[in-house]
């Protein structure tokens, strides 16, 4: 008799199979008159065999004892059944009880085995983790203590360390109970860097972890920027607008490559911060996209497009021009903006079927229907208050804003750059609000916060040199960025390598673009060669004459644009000349963005200029007092606007806008001048920070 207690069976089927086998064997042996001792003998043989097999299989002591108990029980029952018959009530009851006991024992043993296997697996995992962490255990303990010490959150643990080949590491941290999140650690980035005594230019970047209760800390221990710029990758393979736009690298070595298919972008940075290099890097990425047309808006002589078009011209003009359209005058910018808006409006109904076929809410871009990106350099020339006094520029800026607001789905978009992230440069807040991609190159904290928001703890220390900055994509946290370096030689390579990638404007869009697009290359020889003749001037209507600074004063810059000097016309001398000089001082001061103080070096320089010309110099403070005594008629307009604004008050910039709209013949005072007037007016008080309102008592209280 041979009984397999476990093979192919579980805690339920194994006892049933064993009981059935014992009952059948005992019945046959009893009918044949076999002696009861045969049951004991067979069970003993099975016991020895199972022990030997179990030892060879590596079974533990518990399994061996369970097998032995099963064989002993089976042998005892078979001997009893051979002696008294297997069909008695007591014999069958004993068999059933033994089967139930065996099943329970097998079920318990299986559960115990699974628990042991899980524990062994966890132990192996922990051992492997400990093996990995063994080298960095002291480092992990050190940073665990640092996180708790600097942030005041006790119980922060570092559970993972990954070293960078470039000099740095990523720490995986776990937060204790109490409702903490990674942002509670992020606000202490600078303090952590200082506590770790990191070298200048190195930083700690805190980003979200695998769950809400964990975080990742990117710690830069070697200043990679100081070692030299990171050159643009030499991979010029074709890409798509649906792929990422390769811009640079984060401090942990990962690439910053946001998808700009639906994102308007704003880049800011002071002079020398690498903003122009960033614009060239983005153009390089666009040229690699086989489904994108690159347009450029640059009122500074088209300088952004020059290296690309001249490299293409020097290479023998392979394929199509890298820049499909350049607008370098106000009239051309307006024509381009209106064309882009017409294309966007035509594509919406014209390509509705394409959207339906693609089962998407935006048209699928391809070489047959390419996206269009207008790269606008130095948008202060479009959106600053001073620039928008030009009606052509103002209209062009307004139309371009319509494109930003309406053309996402039809792949018409804008990438704009500005010297500063301030309201006087980006006077249209809609451009900032609608921008899903924001990059701030080396700048100060106030301007970074204006662009990114105060919740993103990016500081100037995170962008120590030119070419470094911060990038924010939609609502993701802002991260430090090192932009790829683009050189003229690299531009020449990219222009040739991507010459066959550039698509043509689709027929539907070309019809909507009209004559303006067909004539876009007229008078553009200067863009391709320095030796080319200058473009013919476009005839435009004479702008309306601007009102002088004060009634009876002359404009000191009148005639500066005349091609040839003319004979001086008879005019006022003496006091009038002094008044003209003082007017010039006021105009210069109007460009200074301050409200309460003046730079003594600037005023000393102004004094020297006027005294060298034989003119007397009136200090700015005295000029304000004299003008207040004389009574500037614009003061009455300012007070009337404040009076009508109600108890909530109004700010100087808003007052300027109202004067511009309601009194187009009046030159609006500078915001700093308005602020001084209202601060010195006893009838007015500051209702809120930066907002002025008329006193409830009419100015009778002191």
C-alpha positions in Angstrom: 0.0 0.0 0.0 1.4 3.4 -1.0 -0.4 6.7 -0.1 0.7 10.0 -1.5 -0.5 12.5 1.1 0.3 15.7 -0.5 1.2 15.4 -4.2 -1.3 17.4 -6.2 -3.5 18.0 -3.2 -4.3 20.7 -0.7 -5.6 20.8 2.9 -9.1 19.7 1.6 -8.4 17.1 -1.0 -5.4 15.5 0.6 -7.3 14.2 3.7 -10.1 13.0 1.5 -7.8 11.2 -0.8 -5.8 9.6 2.1 -9.0 8.5 3.9 -10.5 7.0 0.8 -7.2 5.1 0.0 -7.0 3.7 3.5 -10.6 2.6 3.5 -10.3 0.9 0.1 -7.1 -0.9 1.0 -8.4 -2.0 4.4 -11.6 -3.4 2.9 -9.7 -5.4 0.3 -7.2 -6.7 2.8 -9.9 -7.6 5.3 -11.9 -9.5 2.6 -8.7 -11.4 1.7 -8.1 -12.3 5.4 -4.8 -10.4 5.7 -3.4 -10.3 9.2 -3.8 -6.9 11.1 0.0 -6.6 11.5 0.3 -5.9 7.8 -1.2 -2.5 8.4 1.4 -1.7 11.0 4.2 -3.0 8.7 3.1 -1.0 5.7 2.7 2.2 7.7 6.2 1.7 9.2 7.7 1.3 5.8 5.9 4.5 4.6 7.1 6.3 7.7 10.7 5.5 6.9 10.4 6.3 3.2 8.7 9.6 3.8 11.4 10.6 6.3 14.2 9.8 3.9 12.5 11.6 1.0 11.7 14.6 3.3 15.3 14.9 4.4 16.5 14.8 0.8 14.0 17.4 -0.2 15.1 19.7 2.7 11.9 19.6 4.6 12.0 21.2 8.1 11.4 19.4 11.4 7.7 20.4 11.5 7.0 18.9 8.1 8.8 15.7 9.0 6.9 15.3 12.2 3.6 16.0 10.4 4.4 13.3 7.8 5.3 10.8 10.5 2.1 11.5 12.5 0.1 10.9 9.3 1.7 7.5 8.6 1.4 6.4 12.2 -2.3 7.3 12.3 -2.9 5.6 9.0 -1.1 2.4 10.1 -3.0 2.2 13.4 -6.3 2.7 11.8 -5.6 0.1 9.1 -4.6 -2.5 11.7 -7.8 -1.8 13.6 -9.9 -2.1 10.4 -8.3 -5.4 9.5 -9.0 -6.8 13.0 -12.6 -5.7 13.5 -13.7 -4.7 9.9 -13.6 -1.3 8.3 -17.4 -0.8 8.2 -18.1 -0.5 11.8 -19.4 2.8 13.1 -16.5 3.4 15.5 -14.0 2.6 12.8 -15.5 4.9 10.2 -15.9 7.7 12.8 -12.2 7.3 13.7 -11.3 7.5 10.0 -13.3 10.7 9.5 -11.9 12.3 12.6 -8.4 11.5 11.5 -9.0 13.0 8.0 -10.4 16.2 9.6 -7.4 16.5 11.9 -5.0 15.9 9.0 -6.7 18.6 6.9 -6.5 21.1 9.7 -2.8 20.3 10.3 -2.1 20.7 6.6 -4.0 24.0 6.4 -2.1 25.4 9.4 1.2 24.2 8.0 0.5 25.8 4.6 -0.3 29.1 6.3 2.8 29.0 8.4 4.9 28.2 5.4 3.5 31.2 3.5 4.2 33.5 6.5 7.7 32.2 6.7 8.3 32.7 3.0 7.0 36.3 3.2 9.2 37.0 6.1 12.1 35.4 4.4 11.5 37.5 1.3 11.2 40.7 3.3 14.4 39.8 5.1 16.2 39.2 1.9 14.8 42.5 0.5 16.0 44.3 3.7 19.3 42.6 3.5 19.7 43.7 -0.1 18.7 47.3 0.8 21.0 47.3 3.7 23.7 46.1 1.4 23.0 49.1 -0.9 22.7 51.5 2.0 25.7 50.1 3.9 28.1 52.4 2.0 25.9 55.4 2.5 24.4 54.7 5.9 26.4 57.4 7.6 25.4 59.8 4.9 21.7 58.9 5.2 21.9 59.3 9.0 23.6 62.6 8.7 21.0 64.0 6.3 18.1 62.6 8.4 19.4 64.6 11.3 19.9 67.6 9.1 16.3 67.6 7.8 14.9 67.3 11.3 17.3 70.0 12.7 16.7 72.6 10.0 13.0 72.1 9.4 12.0 71.4 13.0 10.1 68.3 11.9 11.3 65.4 14.1 11.4 62.0 12.7 12.3 62.7 9.0 14.1 59.6 7.7 16.3 59.2 4.6 15.5 55.7 3.2 17.4 55.9 -0.1 20.6 57.4 -1.6 21.4 57.6 -5.3 24.7 59.2 -6.2 25.2 61.2 -9.4 28.2 60.7 -11.6 28.4 64.5 -12.1 28.8 65.2 -8.4 25.7 65.2 -6.2 23.0 62.9 -5.0 19.3 62.3 -4.7 18.0 61.5 -1.3 14.6 59.8 -0.8 13.0 61.0 2.4 10.0 59.9 4.4 8.0 62.3 6.6 6.7 61.3 10.0 3.0 61.3 10.9 1.3 64.6 11.5 0.1 65.7 8.1 3.5 66.9 6.7 4.1 67.2 2.9 7.1 67.8 0.7 6.4 71.5 0.6 7.0 71.7 4.3 10.6 70.7 3.5 10.8 72.7 0.3 10.6 76.1 2.1 13.9 75.3 3.9 16.0 74.6 0.7 18.4 77.4 1.3 18.8 76.6 5.0 19.6 73.0 4.2 22.3 74.1 1.7 23.8 76.4 4.3 23.7 73.7 7.0 25.5 71.3 4.7 28.1 73.9 3.8 27.6 73.3 0.1 30.0 75.3 -2.2 28.8 78.5 -3.7 26.6 77.8 -6.7 25.4 74.5 -5.4 21.9 74.1 -4.0 19.4 71.7 -2.5 16.2 71.1 -4.6 13.2 69.5 -2.9 10.6 67.9 -5.2 7.6 65.6 -4.5 8.3 61.9 -3.9 6.4 58.7 -4.6 3.5 59.6 -2.4 2.2 62.6 -0.4 4.3 61.7 2.6 7.7 61.4 0.9 10.0 63.7 -0.9 13.2 63.7 -3.0 16.1 66.0 -2.3 18.5 66.7 -5.1 21.7 67.8 -3.5 24.4 69.4 -5.8 27.8 69.0 -4.2 29.9 70.2 -7.2 29.1 73.3 -9.2 28.8 71.9 -12.7 28.2 75.3 -14.2 31.7 76.4 -13.1 33.2 73.5 -15.0 31.9 75.0 -18.3 28.7 75.3 -20.3 26.7 72.3 -21.4 26.7 72.4 -25.1 23.6 71.7 -27.2 23.4 67.9 -28.0 24.8 67.0 -31.4 21.8 64.8 -32.1 19.9 66.5 -35.0 17.4 63.6 -35.7 13.9 64.6 -36.7 11.3 65.3 -33.9 7.7 66.4 -33.7 5.8 69.3 -32.0 4.3 66.5 -29.8 7.8 65.7 -28.5 9.6 67.6 -25.8 11.5 70.8 -26.7 15.0 70.2 -25.4 16.1 73.2 -23.4 18.7 72.1 -20.9 19.3 70.0 -17.8 18.2 70.0 -14.3 20.7 69.8 -11.5 20.2 66.1 -11.1 21.2 65.6 -14.7 17.7 64.9 -16.1 16.8 66.8 -19.2 14.4 69.7 -19.3 12.3 69.0 -22.4 8.7 70.3 -22.0 6.1 69.6 -24.7 5.0 73.0 -26.2 2.2 71.6 -28.3 -0.3 73.6 -26.2 1.9 75.8 -24.2 2.5 79.5 -24.6 5.9 80.4 -23.2 7.4 83.5 -21.5 11.2 83.8 -20.9 12.7 86.6 -18.8 16.2 87.6 -17.9 18.3 90.6 -17.5 21.0 91.5 -20.0 23.8 89.0 -20.0 21.8 86.3 -18.3 21.6 84.0 -21.4 18.1 84.8 -22.5 19.1 85.3 -26.2 21.0 82.0 -26.0 17.8 80.4 -24.6 15.8 81.8 -27.6 18.3 80.3 -30.0 18.1 76.9 -28.2 14.3 76.9 -28.5 14.6 77.8 -32.3 17.1 74.9 -32.7 14.6 72.5 -31.2 11.8 73.8 -33.4 13.9 73.4 -36.5 14.3 69.7 -35.7 10.5 69.4 -35.6 9.2 68.2 -39.0 5.7 69.6 -38.4 6.5 73.2 -37.2 7.0 76.5 -39.0 9.2 79.0 -37.2 8.3 82.7 -37.3 10.3 85.5 -35.6 9.2 88.9 -34.2 12.1 91.1 -33.4 11.8 94.9 -33.5 15.6 95.2 -32.9 16.5 94.7 -36.6 15.4 91.1 -36.6 18.5 90.2 -34.7 17.1 86.9 -33.4 16.7 85.6 -36.9 20.0 86.9 -38.3 22.4 84.1 -37.2 20.0 81.5 -38.6 19.2 83.1 -42.0 22.8 84.2 -42.6 24.1 80.7 -41.8 21.5 79.3 -44.3 22.6 81.9 -46.9 26.3 81.1 -46.3 25.6 77.4 -46.7 24.1 77.9 -50.2 20.5 78.2 -49.1 19.7 74.4 -48.8 16.1 73.4 -48.7 13.7 76.0 -47.3 14.7 79.0 -45.0 15.1 78.0 -41.4 12.9 81.0 -40.4 9.7 81.1 -42.4 8.8 84.7 -41.7 10.6 87.6 -39.9 8.8 90.7 -38.7 11.3 93.5 -37.8 9.1 96.6 -38.1 5.8 97.6 -36.4 4.0 97.2 -39.6 5.4 93.8 -40.3 4.6 92.7 -36.8 1.0 93.8 -37.2 0.8 92.0 -40.5 2.2 88.8 -39.0 -0.1 88.9 -36.0 -3.2 89.5 -38.1 -2.1 86.7 -40.4 -1.6 84.3 -37.6 -5.1 85.1 -36.2 -6.7 84.6 -39.6 -5.0 81.2 -39.9 -6.2 80.2 -36.4 -9.8 81.2 -37.2 -9.7 79.4 -40.6 -8.3 76.2 -39.1 -11.0 75.8 -36.5 -13.9 75.0 -38.9 -11.6 73.9 -41.7 -9.9 71.1 -39.8 -12.9 70.1 -37.6 -13.1 66.7 -39.4 -9.4 66.0 -38.7 -10.1 66.6 -35.0 -13.1 64.2 -35.1 -11.1 61.5 -36.9 -8.3 61.9 -34.4 -10.9 61.8 -31.5 -9.2 64.8 -30.0 -10.1 68.4 -29.1 -7.0 69.7 -31.1 -5.9 69.3 -34.7 -3.3 66.6 -35.2 -0.1 68.4 -36.5 1.9 66.9 -39.3 4.1 68.1 -42.2 0.8 68.5 -44.1 -0.7 70.6 -41.4 2.2 72.1 -39.5 2.1 74.1 -36.2 3.2 77.7 -36.3 5.3 79.2 -33.5 5.9 83.0 -33.3 9.1 83.6 -31.4 8.8 87.2 -30.1 12.1 88.6 -28.7 12.1 91.5 -26.3 8.3 91.9 -26.0 8.7 95.1 -24.0 8.8 96.6 -27.5 5.2 95.4 -27.8 3.7 95.4 -24.3 5.4 98.1 -22.3 3.3 101.2 -21.6 5.8 103.4 -23.5 5.7 101.1 -26.6 1.9 100.9 -26.6 1.6 104.6 -27.2 2.4 103.7 -30.9 -1.1 102.7 -32.3 0.4 100.1 -34.7 2.4 98.4 -31.9 -0.6 98.5 -29.6 -2.8 96.8 -32.2 -0.2 94.2 -33.0 0.2 93.3 -29.3 -3.6 93.1 -28.9 -3.9 90.8 -31.9 -1.1 88.6 -30.7 -2.9 88.2 -27.4 -6.0 87.0 -29.2 -3.8 84.3 -30.8 -2.6 83.3 -27.4 -6.2 83.1 -26.1 -7.8 81.4 -29.1 -5.4 79.3 -31.0 -4.2 76.6 -28.7 -6.2 73.8 -30.4 -5.1 74.8 -33.9 -1.4 74.7 -33.2 -0.7 78.5 -33.5 1.3 79.6 -30.5 3.7 82.2 -29.1 7.1 82.1 -27.3 8.0 85.5 -26.0 11.0 86.9 -24.1 11.5 90.0 -22.0 14.3 91.7 -20.2 12.4 91.9 -16.9 9.5 90.2 -15.2 7.9 93.4 -14.0 4.6 95.1 -14.7 6.2 97.9 -16.6 7.6 95.5 -19.2 4.8 92.8 -19.1 2.0 95.3 -18.9 -0.5 92.8 -20.2 -0.9 90.3 -17.3 -2.9 88.0 -19.7 0.3 87.0 -21.4 1.8 85.8 -18.1 -1.4 84.1 -16.9 -1.9 82.2 -20.2 1.7 81.0 -20.3 2.0 77.4 -19.4 5.8 77.4 -19.8 7.8 80.0 -17.8 11.5 80.3 -17.6 13.4 83.0 -15.6 17.0 83.3 -16.3 19.4 84.8 -13.7 17.4 87.5 -12.0 16.4 88.9 -8.6 13.9 87.3 -6.2 11.1 89.8 -6.7 11.0 89.3 -10.5 11.3 85.5 -10.2 8.3 85.6 -7.8 6.3 87.8 -10.1 6.7 85.3 -12.9 6.6 82.0 -11.0 4.6 82.8 -7.9 5.7 83.0 -4.3 4.9 79.3 -3.6 7.9 78.2 -5.7 10.9 78.6 -3.5 13.4 79.5 -6.2 16.1 81.9 -5.2 18.8 83.8 -7.1 21.3 81.4 -5.5 19.8 78.7 -7.7 20.9 80.5 -10.8 24.4 81.7 -9.9 25.8 82.4 -13.4 24.7 83.3 -16.9 23.0 80.4 -18.6 21.2 79.2 -15.4 17.6 79.8 -14.5 14.4 78.3 -13.3 11.7 76.5 -15.3 8.0 76.0 -14.4 5.6 73.9 -16.5 1.9 74.5 -15.8 1.4 73.9 -12.0 4.4 71.8 -11.5 7.0 73.1 -9.0 9.6 75.4 -10.5 13.0 73.7 -10.9 16.5 75.0 -11.3 17.8 74.8 -14.9 21.0 74.9 -16.8 20.3 75.9 -20.4 22.3 74.3 -23.3 24.9 76.5 -24.9 24.3 77.5 -28.5 27.1 79.0 -30.6 27.2 80.3 -34.2 29.1 77.2 -35.4 26.4 75.0 -33.8 23.7 77.1 -35.5 25.4 76.5 -38.9 25.4 72.8 -38.3 21.8 72.7 -37.3 20.7 74.8 -40.3 22.3 72.3 -42.7 21.3 69.2 -40.8 17.6 70.2 -40.7 17.3 71.7 -44.1 15.1 68.9 -45.4 12.8 68.9 -42.3 11.0 72.1 -42.9 7.4 71.9 -44.1 5.3 74.3 -46.2 2.3 76.1 -45.0 -0.9 74.1 -45.7 -3.2 75.3 -48.5 -6.1 76.2 -46.2 -3.8 78.3 -44.0 -2.1 79.9 -47.0 -5.4 81.1 -48.4 -6.3 82.6 -45.0 -2.8 84.2 -44.8 -3.4 86.0 -48.0 -1.1 88.5 -49.7 0.8 89.4 -46.5 2.3 85.9 -46.3 3.1 85.8 -50.0 5.0 89.1 -49.8 6.8 88.3 -46.5 10.3 88.2 -48.1 10.0 91.7 -49.7 12.7 94.1 -48.4 14.5 91.5 -46.4 17.9 91.3 -48.1 19.5 92.8 -45.0 18.5 89.7 -43.1 20.7 87.4 -45.2 23.8 89.4 -45.8 25.5 92.5 -44.2 26.4 93.7 -47.7 22.8 93.6 -48.9 21.1 97.0 -49.3 18.9 98.2 -46.5 15.2 97.5 -47.0 13.1 100.2 -48.5 11.2 102.2 -45.9 7.5 101.3 -45.7 5.3 104.3 -46.1 3.2 104.9 -43.1 0.9 107.6 -41.9 2.4 110.3 -39.9 1.8 109.8 -36.2 -0.2 112.4 -34.4 1.8 115.2 -32.9 2.6 114.7 -29.3 1.8 117.4 -26.8 4.8 119.1 -25.2 5.6 118.4 -21.6 4.1 121.7 -20.5 2.2 124.4 -22.2 4.6 126.7 -23.9 7.6 124.4 -23.6 9.5 123.0 -26.6 10.4 119.4 -27.2 14.2 119.1 -26.7 14.3 116.0 -28.9 12.5 117.6 -31.8 14.3 117.2 -35.1 16.7 114.5 -33.9 15.3 112.2 -36.6 15.8 114.7 -39.4 18.3 113.3 -42.0 20.1 116.6 -42.3 20.6 119.4 -39.8 18.4 122.4 -40.4 18.8 126.1 -39.6 17.7 126.8 -36.0 14.3 128.4 -35.9 13.9 131.5 -33.9 12.5 130.6 -30.5 12.6 131.4 -26.9 15.9 131.8 -25.2 17.1 132.3 -21.6 14.3 131.1 -19.3 12.8 129.1 -22.1 16.0 127.2 -22.6 16.2 126.5 -18.9 12.6 125.3 -19.0 13.5 123.0 -21.9 16.4 121.6 -19.9 14.3 121.0 -16.8 11.7 119.3 -19.0 14.5 117.0 -20.2 15.4 116.2 -16.6 11.8 115.4 -15.8 11.6 113.1 -18.8 14.8 111.3 -17.7 13.4 110.9 -14.2 10.2 109.5 -15.6 12.2 106.4 -16.8 13.5 105.7 -13.2 11.4 103.1 -11.5 11.3 104.5 -7.9 9.0 106.6 -5.8 10.9 108.1 -2.9 14.6 108.3 -3.6 17.0 109.6 -6.3 20.5 108.4 -7.2 22.8 111.3 -6.4 25.3 110.1 -9.0 22.7 110.4 -11.8 21.7 113.9 -10.7 25.3 115.0 -10.4 25.9 113.7 -14.0 22.8 115.6 -15.2 24.0 118.8 -13.5 27.4 118.5 -15.2 25.8 118.0 -18.6 23.6 121.1 -18.3 26.2 123.3 -16.7 28.7 122.4 -19.5 26.0 123.6 -22.0 25.8 126.9 -20.3 22.3 126.2 -18.7 21.3 126.4 -15.2 20.2 123.2 -13.4 17.1 122.9 -11.3 17.3 120.0 -8.8 14.4 117.5 -9.1 12.9 118.3 -5.6 13.0 122.0 -6.3 11.4 121.3 -9.7 8.5 119.4 -8.1 8.0 122.2 -5.6 8.0 124.8 -8.3 5.6 122.9 -10.4 3.3 122.3 -7.4 3.3 126.0 -6.7 2.6 126.8 -10.4 -0.2 124.2 -10.5 0.0 121.5 -13.1 -3.4 121.1 -14.7 -3.0 117.3 -14.7 -3.2 117.3 -10.9 -6.9 118.2 -11.1 -7.4 115.2 -13.5 -5.6 112.9 -11.1 -7.6 114.0 -8.1 -10.9 113.7 -10.0 -10.0 110.1 -10.9 -9.1 109.3 -7.3 -12.4 110.9 -6.1 -14.4 108.7 -8.5 -12.6 105.6 -7.5 -14.4 105.4 -4.2 -13.1 104.4 -0.7 -11.2 101.3 -2.1 -8.8 103.7 -3.9 -6.8 103.3 -7.1 -3.1 102.9 -7.9 -0.8 105.3 -10.0 -0.5 102.9 -12.9 -4.3 102.5 -13.2 -4.6 106.4 -13.1 -2.1 106.6 -16.0 -4.2 104.1 -18.0 -7.4 106.1 -17.4 -5.8 109.4 -18.4 -4.5 107.7 -21.6 -8.0 106.5 -22.5 -10.1 109.5 -21.4 -7.7 112.3 -22.2 -5.6 111.2 -25.3 -4.4 114.7 -25.8 -2.8 114.8 -22.3 0.7 113.4 -21.7 0.1 111.2 -18.6 2.4 111.8 -15.7 4.8 109.1 -14.6 3.5 106.8 -11.8 6.2 108.1 -9.4 5.0 111.7 -10.1 1.4 110.7 -9.4 2.5 109.0 -6.2 4.3 112.2 -5.0 1.3 114.4 -5.9 -1.1 112.2 -4.0 1.2 111.7 -1.0 1.5 115.5 -0.6 -2.2 116.2 -1.1 -3.9 116.6 2.3 -7.2 115.5 0.8 -5.9 112.0 0.0 -4.7 109.1 2.0 -3.5 105.6 1.3 -6.5 103.3 1.6 -4.4 100.2 0.9 -0.8 99.5 0.0 -0.2 101.3 -3.3 -3.8 102.6 -3.6 -4.9 106.2 -3.0 -8.4 107.4 -2.0 -10.0 110.7 -0.9 -10.2 111.0 2.9 -13.7 110.4 4.3 -13.6 113.8 6.0 -12.5 115.6 2.9 -8.9 116.2 4.1 -9.8 118.3 7.1 -8.0 116.0 9.6 -4.3 116.3 10.0 
